[in-house]
Amino acid sequence: MVITGAGESLTESSENYDRFQELKVFDDTKAGVKGLVDSNISKLPRIFLRPPEDDISGDTTQSKNTQFTIPVIDLTDINVDVLRRAEAVDRVRRAAEEVGFFQVVNHGIDERVLEEMLDAARGFHELPREEKAEYYNRDQRTRRVNYGSNFDLYKSKFANWRDTLFCAMGPHPQPLDPKELPPLCRDITTEYSKQVHKLGITLFELLSEALGLKPDHLKGLECEKEHALLSHYYPACPEPKLTMGTTRHSDPDFLTILLQDHLGGLQILHQDQWIDVPPLPGALIVNIGDLLQLISNDRFKSVEHQVLASHVGPRLSVACLFTHYFYPSTMINGPIMELLSEEHPPIYRETSVQDFVAYYYGKGLDGNSALTHFKLQRTFHKELGITTKDQPYNGVAVHVN
């Protein structure tokens, strides 16, 4: 079976076009976007075409604000030097509140490990289709290791030009059995997982202090309890202006630590402008997730970001998402009580991580923030002329003028 237009007629319209069927044909190949590239296509398959309402050609794709740069935070000696730690906490606070993104250097993960992790990610995605197909699975909730293309393939307006290997590594101290990982990337994935988890704990300590809390506060909320590694593969695209590597979105987690290669393509939305996040040798990118924005009651910002498709490729990145996929937590998350007051009432209702993630994955990357669904509802009282929040929070009815 052939996807519409496999050849020079890929983008031609057809009265017989059946989008669902073409998505299924693509899905059934278990070859992902890499399989399309291997077939030497010269035009973009129709399922990847952005609809007119999602065309970003008129948007700012590069910042006009040449004065703005992504914050870079040096973690050297923060556990032994009080002044360095105070400086790091202050810079983390400003970055988390104002940008939602920052890069860290001298983070303790050896450059060899970073390079080998990227090499292993590339090696897996460039395996023969038959070897990768063993790991192909569309439901990330049923297997801790799976490979696929577009988790929201059947929900999205258009498919992204990206394949992903998903590995749920936690919860610690009971990590994923390495035998479940593909042999080619087994050892380095296990090593990188341990080191990036350790870095995550350090970052959660800094973020806790940035909120004016004790260093172990976010750890006590099980923010670091489980993480997943998502190895993304963005092949060179024949018509990059017509699609996206990754649609604009924010992350359904507490924190993301991203390792990207030298090609770049990642952008964040800052003050209504898309700003490039340039690759910095040896650095790791950190971004605040939706769940951390929720429990910080909007103190910290989960910023929207996207990845451009490109003629150049493949681009590799490995995202570490701190959230719960398989960890059976009974923790209910809501705005942290210590951060609330009459001046700062709760903005969000309480939810479990599992319910939040389920809602996020259920709606897919539709351009809307999942956080909106979890905001406390407001009711307007005409006779009083006031708006109140009238859903219970933390077991107590909340009525805030």
N, C-alpha and C positions, 0 to 999 in steps of 0.2 A: 504494500500500500504506500502511496506517495502523498506527502503533504502538499497542499495546494501551491502550485507554482514552482515546484522544485525545478529550478532552471531559470530562464529569463522571464517567466510569466508569474513569478511568485506574488507580486503585488497587484495583479490584474483582478478586477472585480468579477464576480460570477453569481448569477442568480441561484446557482445550485450550491453555493458555499454553505457548509454546515460546520460552524465553529467547534461545537462540542465534539463532533466526529474527528475533526482535524487535531484537536487537543488529545483525543484518545489515541489517535495514530502515533502522535509524537510520544506520548506517555508509554505506549506499548513497546516502542523500540528499546526502551531502557538504556538508550545511548546518550540521552541528554543533548544539550547544545553542542557538546564536543562531537557527537555523532553527525550533526548537521554540517559542521565545519569539515569533518573528514570526508563528507560526500561532495566537497568542492562546490558548494552553492555560491552563486554570485549575487543573488538577490535575497532579501530578507523574507522568510516565511510569513504569511499573513497573520498568524497567531501572535507574532511579536510586534506588530505594528501598533504604535500609539494611536488611539483615536484622536480626532481633531481637538476635542476639549482638553486633552492631556498633553497637547503639543507644547514643549518648553522653548520652542525656537524664539518666541518673543520675550522670554524671561531672561533675567540676568543669570548667566551660567558662570560668570567669573566676577569677582568682587571689583567694584569701582573704588572701594575704600582701600587705597593702597597703604594706608596707615595701620590697618588691622592685620594682626598675625595670630595664628593659633598659639595659645600660651604653652610654653615649654617649662616643665618643672624638674629640677635636679634633685634626685633623692639621695645624693651622696651623704653618708654619715648622719642620716636623720634619726637613727636609733642611739647615737652616742653623743651627739652635739645638740644641746638644748636650743641654741640660737638657730641652727640650721633647721631643726624640726619646726620651730615656731614660724620661720619664714616659709617652709613648705606648706604648713597648715594654712597660713594666710593666703598663699598663692592658689592652693587647692580650693579654698572657700570662694575666692573671687572668680576663679574659672568655672566652678560648679554653679554659682549664682548667675553669672553674667553671660557665659558662653555655653556651658554644658559639655564642652570638649576641651581636652588638653593632651599634650604629649609628655611622656616621662622619659628621662634619660638617667643613666647610672642606676637602673632599677634592679640590678642584681642577676639578671638572666644573661648568661654568656652569649656573645654574638654567634658563636658556633651553633648553639642550640636554636637560635632564631633562623639561621640560614638552613640548617638541616630540617627544621619544621616546614619551611616553605618548599624546600626541595622534595620532601616526602609528600606534601599536598599535591604538588605538580605531578609527581610520579604516579600517585593513585589515579588522578583524573586522566592521565595519558595511558593507562593500562588498556588492553584490548577490551572491547565491549563485553565479551563473555565473562571476563573476570570481574568487572565492575557490577554486572547484572546480578551477581550473587547477593549484593548488598542493597539492591534497588528496592525501595519501599516508600510508599507515599504517606503513611501514617507514622509520624515520629513518636507517637505515644505507645506504640506496640513493641518497638525494638530500640535498643540503646545505641545501636550503630546502624545507620542507613545512608544510602546515597540516593540523590534524586535531583530533579530540576524544577524549581518553582513550587514551594510547599503549598501555595494557593493557586495552582495552575488552573483549576476549574472555576475559581471565583473571580480572578483578576480580569481587568479590562483588556490587558495584554500581558503576554509572558515576558519575563526578564531574560536577558542574554547571560545566563549564569547557571552553573551546576554547583551542587554542594554535597560534601560528605559531612554528616552530622554524627557526633559522638558524645553521648551523655556520660561524662567521666566520673561524676560524684555519685552518691554523697560520700564525703570523707568522714571517717577514715576507712570506708568500704568502697574503694574505687572500682571502676569497671574492670572486669577480668580482661587482661591484655589479649587473651586468645580470641576475644570477640572482634578485635581490631584487624584490619587488613594487614597481612604479614609485612608488606613493603613499608608501612609507616608505623608499625606497632611500637618499636622501641622508642623512637623519638617522640611520638605522640604521648606516650606514658611519661617520659622525662619532662617534656614541655608542660604537660598538665600539672605535674607536681610543682614546677617552678612558678607557673603563672598563678596557681592557686595561692602559693605563698605570697606573691606580689599582691594578689587581691586582698588578702588579709591586711597587709600593710596599708593599702589604699583605703579600705573600710575604716581602719583606725584613724587615718588622717581626716577622712570625711566626717567621722563621728566628732572629732575634736573641732572641725570646722563648723559644726552645728552647735558647739558649746557643750557637748556631751562627753562622757567618759570614753576613752579610746575603744573599749570593747562593747559599746552600746549597740552598734549595727551588727556586730557578730552575735550578740545576744538575741537579736531578732532573726537569726539564721540567714542573714543575707549572703553569707559565703558558704552555706552548707552544701550546695550542689552547683556544678557548672558544666557547661557543654562546650565543646570545641566544634566550630563550623568552618570547614576548609572550603573556601569559595574559589571557583575557577571561572574566569571571564575570558573566553576565547576572543581572538580578533574578530571583529564584526564587519560584514561586507557593506552595511549601510547603517553606521552608528547613529546618525541623526534621526533615524526613524524609530528607535527603541531606547531602552535604558538597560544598564547593567543591573542596577537595583533601583526600583521605584522609591520615591521619597517616603520616609517612614521614621518612626522612633522605635527604640528597642523595648521589648516586653520583659525587662529584667531590672535588677538593681544596678548593675554596672557591667559595662563591656570593655574588655581589653583587646585591642586589635593590633595584629601584626600584619603590615602590608609590605608588598615588595616595592621596587624602585619605580614602577610605572605610574602609580597614582591613579587618579580618577575619582577619588572620594571627595565629596563636597558637603558642607554643612550650611544650613539656613540661618543666617545671622543678620538681624535687622533688615529682613526682607531681601537679602542678597545671598546668592549662592557663592560660597567662598571655598576655594580649593584648600584641601588639607595636604600640603606637600610632604612627600616621603622624606623622613629625616633618618639617616643611617644610624642603626642601633636603637632608635627610639620606639616606643610603643604608644599607641593612641588609646586614650581613655575617654569614654563618654558615659554620662549619666543616663540611666534607664528610666522608663516610665514608673516602675515600682518605687524607685528612690525619690522621684519627684512626688509621688503620692504620699509616702511616709514622712517626707520632709515638709509636707503641706505647702508645696510650691516654693520652698526656699531654694532648692536645687532644680535645675532646668534640664529636662530630657529633650534635647534638641533634635529636630528633624534633619535627616541626612539622606544622601543618595549617591549612587555610583554611575558615572557616565559610561556608555558603551564606547568602544574605540576601534579604529582600524588596526591599532597596535596591540599585540597580545601574544600569549595569554597573560592576563594579570592574575596574581595569586594574593589571597589574604586569608588569615586565620583569625576568626573572632572567638573570643572566650566570653560566653554569656553566663553571668552569675544569676541563676534563677532555679526554680524547682521543676524538673521534668518528671522524675521518678521518686524523688525523696518524699515519703509519706508524712509531710509536716502537718501538724494540727494548729500551727501558728496562724492567727488572724491578723492581717496587716491593715493598719489605718494610720492616719497622721499621728506622729509621736506626741504623747501627752505633754511632755516637757516643752514642746515647741508651741503649745496652744495657749491662748489667752483671750480676753474679751476683744482685744485689738486684732488678734489672729485666730479666729474660730476655725474649726475644721472645714476644709474644702471638699474632702472626699469621704465617702462611706467606707466602711471596713470591708475587706475581701480577703479571701485566701489567694496565695500565689497561683495555685492550680486553676482557680476560677478566672483569674485575670488572664493567665496564659491561654486558657481555653477560649475565652472571648476573643482575644487577639488573633489566634490562629483561625477561629471560626469566621471572622470577618475578612481576613486577608489584608493585603497591602492596598487599601482602598483610598488612601490619601487622607483619612480621618484618624485622629488620635484616639486610641482606646481609652485614654484617661477621661474623656468626656462622658463615657458611659458610667463611670464610677463617681461622678461628682454628686454631692448632696443636692437633692432637688429643692428648688425655691418655690414658695407659694406666695402670690401677691394678695394681700388682704385689702380689698377696696375701701372698706369702711374705716380702716386705720391708716391707709396710705403708706404701708410699709411692706417690705419683702422679708420673709423669714425662711430659715432653713428648718424644716420640720421632720426630718428623718432622724431616728435614734443614732447616736454615735457612742461607741464604747459602753453600750447598755444604758445610756442616759439620753433622754429626749433633748434635742438641741433646738433652742429658739433664739436666734441671733438677729437683732435688728440690722 
